[in-house]
Amino acid sequence: MTLRLQQSLAIITLLLIPSLVMGEAYDTKSYPLPNHGKIQLNFPKSWKSKILQPKNNLPPTIAFLSKTTSSFQVLMTPLWPGSEKVSPNQGNIKKNIEQIIEQVKPISKEKEIPIKELKGKSGDGYYFSMTDKESKPGEFIHMTQGMYQLGELLITFTAFWNDGAGNISDKTIRILESATHIQNQSSLSNNGVDQVRKDAIQISQRGNNYALTVPVSQLTMSIPRLGLIQKNNTAGGLTDNPRFFYFKDPNTGLLISGWFEPGEGYVGVQEFWKDEIRSWKETGQPEAQNVSITKIGNWDVVLYDMKIFKGVDGHIRAHWLQAGTWIDVHLSIHTIQSSQEARDILISFLKKIVVKEKA
């Protein structure tokens, strides 16, 4: 290592020490998403934010600016299924960013623009940074752009800044890493204002988990997020219920759904299963196979299979009764391997679910 390089590294280290020791104060703020709950973000206290909401309940854009200068601008737009032709899939996100990089290369000072991975507490994505060699007076010189998957949301983001504005790119990534999508089911009051339903499921992302509860219940349930994406119910019937929840992992095919219900509705696992079998016969559904009724932790559990063409669907119906609340969880996964393989996956996932009483 040359003396000049050693001196440079020493200077960089000294410059970093104050920021590591002192840190930068951050604010936390929530931004409403029409009919899709809200998104919560942490951003520097020296910044200000505003939300740009188009008509017809289209996705808003959240803008971050300096409180004192016009040296940078950060824009974030959370998209949801149906609002645009979006596919919150990591493979597709990476391809989209690679295509954008190819488009901006002709105006970039950098000969090579590496794609970078973004891993936050609740999501993943990709981004890149570049310097515009054709910028004109009054235009921004630097840009960071990318896409970040946060559950069902796909956040597109762009940061622009000029020399002297500081490390806007790193701060933008830090904001995204802090992002939390809070989904509340609500009902309209007589004056048309959204009000949270006390009898409806509330779902939020906390770290690497989804947190589920109903305001009138004394219980909360935490399930690992992994690759699970919350889905809207379109099946109708018993699932047409304000306390119904439904998640799917598009990569593994794992499904988890269920209900929060009053405890007095639970008749015990044996009677519950008899009612299920009776209902299936009345509607002409196939019979369950390899049925086993057991206990896993505090869960009353029914394990069973459904044989289908080229494989098997493994299922678990699990019931938790506590503090006047009955939580009914249905786990399923398809495999072309053995029934035991599917069962092992489902049992492992069930053991990761945590149910607690509210403080």
Secondary structure, DSSP 4 states (H G I P E B T S, - for coil): --HHHHHHHHHHHHHHHHHHHH---EEEEEEE-TTS-EEEEEEETTEEEEEE--STTPPPEEEEEESS--SEEEEEEEE-BTTBS----HHHHHHHHHHHHHHHGGGBSSS----EEEE-SS-EEEEEEEEBTT--TTS--EEEEEEEEETTEEEEEEEEE-TTS--HHHHHHHHHHT-EEEEE-EEE-TTS-EEE-TTS-EEEEETTEEEEE-TTSSEEEEEE-TT-EE----S-GGG-STTEEEEE-TTT--EEEEEEEEGGG---HHHHHHHHHHHHHHTTPPPPEEEEEEEETTEEEEEEEEEETTEEEEEEEEEEEETTEEEEEEEEEEESS-HHHHHHHHHHHHHH-EEEE--
